[in-house]
Amino acid sequence: MTIPFDRTAYDAYIFDCDGTLADTMPIHFQAWTETLELKLGELSPLSEELFYRCGGMPARQIIDLLNREFGCDLPVEETAHDKEMRFVELLPGVKPVQEVVDVLNGLAPGTKVAVASGGLTDIVQETLLILDFPVGPEEKIKFLIGSDQVTHGKPAPDLFLRAAELMEAAPGRCLVFEDAEPGFLAAKAAGMDCIDVRPYRSNVAEAGKY
């Protein structure tokens, strides 16, 4: 299904990665479940429904939420690191979200494009390389901004505002492609239009479609 938008209304485009360009969310959930159960010695308190509601949030924020809401005593940095390392082990099996990748590939050469993700920059870059999207001034994706590059992750607007700054684009002339509530809120806070890609995706894990 084609994702419609007015190309004359925007000077720059910002794509989320997980769940937007890459169908990584099931892999992230598996990595979370295995890591938390190993750490806690019991079933993970992070349900699939809560996990998808937290889409786009940095790992440290999710761990803070689990400690606060479920009385866990998870060491934040250690748990975040272990979860990300397990995700990297699972990453080679990732597939594209083809409908969104088609939008990216359909943009004219030289278009200002950035990826702004709640993931760590190095891991997001590896994900994009698996999808055959290197990042650089001569590439389709000019800039990559991960959560480790800003003070506040989604739903704060920092990631998207930094992307606009790097692309030298006015926030109001940027269009964001996102798949989760924290990202929608971040785009709104940044003063940017946003397309929810979920209704357009096929062959994506059912739990993450709505």
QUIURGI-V53703 format. One record per residue. N is the residue number from 0. SS is DSSP state (~ for helix, > for strand, _ for the rest). NEAR is the number of other ideal C-beta (glycine too) atoms within 8 Angstrom. Layout:
# QUIURGI-V53703
<<N,SS,NEAR> <N,SS,NEAR>>
This chain:
# QUIURGI-V53703
<<0,_,6> <1,_,5> <2,_,11> <3,_,3> <4,_,8> <5,_,5> <6,~,5> <7,~,4> <8,~,8> <9,_,12> <10,_,7> <11,>,15> <12,>,14> <13,>,16> <14,>,15> <15,_,18> <16,_,14> <17,>,16> <18,_,14> <19,_,13> <20,_,14> <21,>,15> <22,_,12> <23,_,13> <24,~,14> <25,~,9> <26,~,12> <27,~,11> <28,~,10> <29,~,9> <30,~,13> <31,~,13> <32,~,10> <33,~,9> <34,~,12> <35,~,15> <36,~,11> <37,~,8> <38,~,9> <39,~,10> <40,_,5> <41,_,4> <42,_,4> <43,_,8> <44,_,10> <45,_,10> <46,_,6> <47,~,7> <48,~,7> <49,~,8> <50,~,13> <51,~,11> <52,~,8> <53,_,12> <54,_,16> <55,_,17> <56,_,13> <57,_,10> <58,~,10> <59,~,9> <60,~,10> <61,~,12> <62,~,12> <63,~,9> <64,~,10> <65,~,13> <66,~,12> <67,~,6> <68,~,7> <69,~,7> <70,_,5> <71,_,8> <72,_,5> <73,_,11> <74,_,6> <75,~,10> <76,~,7> <77,~,7> <78,~,14> <79,~,11> <80,~,8> <81,~,11> <82,~,13> <83,~,12> <84,~,8> <85,~,11> <86,~,13> <87,~,9> <88,~,6> <89,~,10> <90,~,13> <91,~,5> <92,~,6> <93,_,11> <94,_,7> <95,>,9> <96,_,14> <97,~,8> <98,~,13> <99,~,16> <100,~,11> <101,~,8> <102,~,10> <103,~,14> <104,~,7> <105,~,5> <106,_,9> <107,_,4> <108,_,3> <109,_,3> <110,_,8> <111,>,10> <112,>,15> <113,>,16> <114,>,16> <115,>,12> <116,_,14> <117,_,15> <118,_,12> <119,_,9> <120,~,11> <121,~,7> <122,~,13> <123,~,15> <124,~,10> <125,~,10> <126,~,15> <127,~,16> <128,~,9> <129,~,10> <130,_,11> <131,_,5> <132,_,11> <133,_,8> <134,>,11> <135,_,7> <136,_,4> <137,_,3> <138,_,9> <139,_,7> <140,>,15> <141,_,11> <142,>,11> <143,>,12> <144,>,14> <145,_,13> <146,~,11> <147,~,6> <148,~,8> <149,_,11> <150,_,4> <151,_,5> <152,_,13> <153,_,12> <154,_,10> <155,_,11> <156,_,10> <157,~,11> <158,~,17> <159,~,16> <160,~,10> <161,~,12> <162,~,15> <163,~,15> <164,~,7> <165,~,10> <166,~,13> <167,_,5> <168,_,10> <169,_,7> <170,~,11> <171,~,6> <172,~,9> <173,>,19> <174,>,13> <175,>,17> <176,>,14> <177,>,15> <178,_,14> <179,_,13> <180,~,9> <181,~,14> <182,~,17> <183,~,11> <184,~,10> <185,~,17> <186,~,14> <187,~,9> <188,~,9> <189,~,13> <190,_,7> <191,_,14> <192,>,9> <193,>,12> <194,>,10> <195,>,8> <196,_,14> <197,~,9> <198,~,6> <199,~,9> <200,_,12> <201,_,6> <202,_,6> <203,_,11> <204,_,8> <205,~,5> <206,~,7> <207,~,12> <208,_,8> <209,_,2>>
